[in-house]
Amino acid sequence: MPNCFTLTRKGETEPTALITLDEELCRQLGTEPHPKYYVESWYDLFGFALACGIPLDDARMDEMADGANKRTILAYLRAHFTADCWAEIGRR
């Protein structure tokens, strides 16, 4: 059963492409996007937590943000996005 999530910019109705979001996060951190990896592995950390049902404003997210860059990313996500999470059951 895959767990899924999307991030939608506050005030918009369509989810933001994760690659677009990664580019925004890179600008916030003053770094260049990597062609294969998300900056600071934010997708692997916060994305996985979201997919598992942990909300952005949950204290467990703060515990995962163990460095200055990760705290910056989490603050940016909280300030600009809402998360939608669900599990897909069965085959399509």
PAFI-173983 format. One record per residue (C-alpha): residue number from 1; x, y, z. Coordinates in Angstrom, 1 decimal. Each point is the difference from the previous one (the first is absolute). Layout:
<torvos>
    n      xx      yy      zz
  NUM       X       Y       Z
...
</torvos>
This chain:
<torvos>
    n      xx      yy      zz
    1     0.0     0.0     0.0
    2     1.8     3.2    -1.1
    3    -0.3     3.1     2.1
    4    -0.2     3.2    -2.0
    5     0.1     3.7     0.6
    6    -0.2     3.3    -1.9
    7     1.0     3.5     1.0
    8    -2.3     2.8    -1.2
    9     1.0     3.7     0.2
   10    -2.3     1.8     2.4
   11    -2.7     1.8    -2.0
   12     0.3    -2.3    -3.0
   13    -2.0    -3.2    -0.8
   14     2.5    -2.0    -2.0
   15     3.0    -1.8     1.6
   16     3.4     1.4    -0.7
   17     2.4    -2.2    -1.9
   18     2.6    -1.3     2.4
   19     2.9     1.0    -2.3
   20    -1.3     3.5    -0.1
   21    -0.2     0.1     3.8
   22     3.6    -1.4     0.2
   23     1.2     2.9    -2.2
   24    -1.7     2.4     2.3
   25     1.6    -1.6     3.0
   26     3.4     0.2    -1.7
   27    -0.5     3.7    -0.5
   28    -0.9     0.4     3.7
   29     3.2    -1.8     1.0
   30     2.2     1.7    -2.7
   31     1.0    -3.2    -1.7
   32    -0.4    -1.5    -3.5
   33    -2.5    -2.8    -0.6
   34     1.6    -3.4    -0.4
   35    -1.1    -2.0    -3.2
   36    -0.8    -3.1     2.0
   37    -0.5     0.8     3.7
   38    -2.3     2.3     2.0
   39     1.8     2.7     2.0
   40     0.8    -1.2     3.6
   41    -2.0    -3.2    -0.8
   42    -3.1     1.9     1.0
   43    -2.2    -2.3    -2.1
   44     1.4    -3.1     1.7
   45    -0.4     1.5     3.4
   46    -3.1     2.2     0.1
   47    -1.7    -1.6    -3.0
   48     0.2    -3.4     1.5
   49    -1.4     1.4     3.3
   50    -2.8     1.7    -1.8
   51    -0.8    -3.2    -1.9
   52    -0.1    -1.9     3.3
   53    -2.6     2.5     1.3
   54     2.1     2.4     2.1
   55    -1.3     3.5    -0.6
   56     2.4     2.9    -0.8
   57    -0.8     1.7     3.3
   58     0.7    -3.1     2.1
   59     2.8     0.2     2.6
   60     1.5    -3.1    -1.5
   61     0.8     2.0    -3.1
   62     2.0     2.4     2.2
   63     1.9    -3.0     1.4
   64     1.0    -1.1    -3.5
   65     1.2     3.4    -1.0
   66     3.4    -0.5     1.7
   67     2.0     2.7    -1.8
   68    -0.3     3.6    -1.0
   69    -0.8    -0.8    -3.6
   70    -2.7    -2.5     0.9
   71    -1.6     2.4     2.4
   72     0.0     2.6    -2.8
   73    -1.7    -2.5    -2.4
   74    -2.6    -1.0     2.6
   75    -0.8     3.7     0.8
   76    -0.4     0.7    -3.7
   77    -2.3    -3.0    -0.5
   78    -2.1     1.0     2.9
   79    -0.2     3.6    -1.1
   80    -0.9    -0.6    -3.6
   81    -1.6    -3.4    -0.4
   82    -2.7    -2.3     1.1
   83     0.4    -3.8    -0.1
   84    -2.5    -2.5    -1.2
   85     0.8    -3.6     0.9
   86    -1.7    -3.3    -0.8
   87     0.6    -3.8    -0.5
   88    -0.8    -1.8    -3.2
   89    -1.5    -3.4     0.5
   90    -0.3    -2.6    -2.7
   91     0.9     0.1    -3.6
   92    -1.0     2.5    -2.6
</torvos>
